[in-house]
Amino acid sequence: MKTRYIFTDSSLETIYNSFVVESDEIHETMISDLQEINEDKSIRKNIIFFNSEFLNSCSLNDYNKSDNDKLLKAKFFSSHVDQLLLNPSELSFFSSSIDNIGIWGESCYLDELKNKTLNLRKSFFIPDYLLFFEQKNVVANLGSHYSLRLEDGRGYSGRQQKINALLESNIQILNDLDVLDVSSKELECLQNLEHSLNEFDLSSQVYNFHKNHSSQLNILKTPFNFNRLLYLDVIGVGEFRNFAIPLLTTFLLSISINITIESQNKLVSKETKQLFSNLGNQSVRLINPKAQIDQLVSELQITDNKSKFNFKILDFLNNYQLDELDSIEVNLDEQFTTLYLDGLSSEKLMILKNLLNSSGLSTEENFAEVQNKLKGSIKVFLYE
């Protein structure tokens, strides 16, 4: 699988450098227009670095990196509102815990970039200073502009005036700075400092980034579009079919489930109305079926002597939680319920019997002692 790396200006109008990494090799390529990347069908994903002078950045050292982008944006903008030139609602915010950096820029500018890349196959757009992902202070000449990356995660790109101002405002950075192919005549702040001028090989730096950097930061996510994917041949017809079949199956399964649920709802409604009819109520208007059924049941005459069903045992079980309760058996015909208990102490059994009797419930118990604990049942009579 090939991956292409492209360096452009901030407007994506001019391409300065282009590289293709395949297996363990990197090749410098020539591209005059971004649309040319669609012509190479062997490249499925493109990562485009661009001059990020329009972006600002901050370190995430003082923030909770587990927060999502919206929460990070709210926390950062609320603490730096006096330093912002625009209203926070006009800014977009992106974060990367891997790069330890938060990035923000004007939303309208990002919208312009999206419009320019509507017909471009899916790409990752990230600031060019992330090319220097190792934790150290680095300033490099990228030819068209300079890139400055600080060991705490912050990064900046721009012309020499901007980079000069940033370096001069922080002496601590200057004292610990790796300089890559930078002329001291251009960056005046370096003239009186002892620093090593290292030869900068952009190709090697890109290859190092490709092999060792795992960030998925993308500041320009274009809308997902099946037609564009097929038109650009990013996925073949066979691949699309393999994706579409399970998607269609899921869609049809969802419809089937909805139909089943609707059918079950109709059946429940029908059975509820039948239940009302069996209970002697001719009304079919169901507003609160449970409450209506409870009311009807409470009025039923359960036995021949017309005594009403006693629900005191239900109130008792609701008020007193029994951890030792294994199961409950209810006999409506003979009007009693049996509580099956396991691991009950003799003291707790005595308390339980007293509580039931004080609630006006008659009981019979049958217990056996197992390993110093009682196991058995209590029959509770439900008639009044």
C-alpha positions, 0 to 999 in steps of 0.5 A: 500500500502506497501513501503520499505526502504533499507539502503545499501552501496554506491555500492549497494552490502551490505544491512545494514537495511530494513523496510516496512511501511504499514498503520500505522505500520513499520516492520524491515525486512531481505533482503540479495539481492536487487533482493528480493524486486521484489519477494514481489508483494504487494510492488509497490514502493521502496525507497532506501537510500544508503551511499552517500559518493560519492555525494556532496551537497549545500544549495539553499539559494542563488539560485532561486529555481524556476530555472530548474535543468540545469539552477541551475547546470550552475549557481552553477558550474560557481560560484564554478568551482575553487572548482570542482575536475572534469569538470562540463560536467562529473557531474550530478546535482539534486535539491529539493526545498522542501529539500532546497538542490542541489546535484551533483556527478560523472555521470559515477558512477551514470551510473554504479548504473543504470546498476546494477538496470536495472532489479529492479522495479522502485525505488527512490534513495536519499541520506541517510542524507535526512532522517533528514529532519527537519531544525536543525544540526544533526549527527547520527551513521547509523552503517556502516557510519555517516550521517550529516545534517545541518539546511540550507539544506546541508548534508554529509555521510561518515566515521568518518574521513570525518565527523570529518573534516567537524565538526572541520571546522565549530565551529558554527555547533558544538555549535548547534548540536543534536548528535544521538548515536555517540561515542565521541571516534570516533568523536574526535571533540565532546570530549571537547564540551557539547552536548546531546547524544540522543538514536537513533532509526532508525526505528522511524526515517524512520517512521517519514520520511514516514509520514511527508516528501513529497520530490520526489527527485530521483537521479537515474532514470532508463529508462521506460520499459513496458516489465520490468513492466510486467515481475516484475508484477509491474502492472497487465495485467488488469491495463496494458490494462486500460492504453494501451487502451487510449494510443492506442486510442490516437495513432489512433486518431493522425493518423486520424487527420493527414489523415484529415489534409492531405486530407484538404491540397489536397482539398485546393490545388485543390480549389486554382488551380480552383480559378486560372482557374476561374481568367483566369490564366492557370498556375497550378504551385503554389509557393506563392498562396496568392501573385499570387492571389492578383496580379491577383485580382488587375488586374481584371476589376470589372465594365463595365466601366473598372475601377479598384477596389480601395483598398484605404479603406483597406490602410486607415483601416490599418493605422488608428485603430478605437476602435469604429468600430463594423463591415465592410460590403463590396459590390463588385457589387456596389463597396462600403463598409460600416463601422458600428461604435458605441460610436463615438464622434462628434469630432472624426466623423469630423476627420474621414470624413476629413481623408477619404476625404483627402485619395480620398474617397467619403463618405455618413454617417448616424448617430444617437446620443445615450447617447451623442455618435454617432451610425451609419454608413459611406458608403465609395465608392470604385470606382475611 
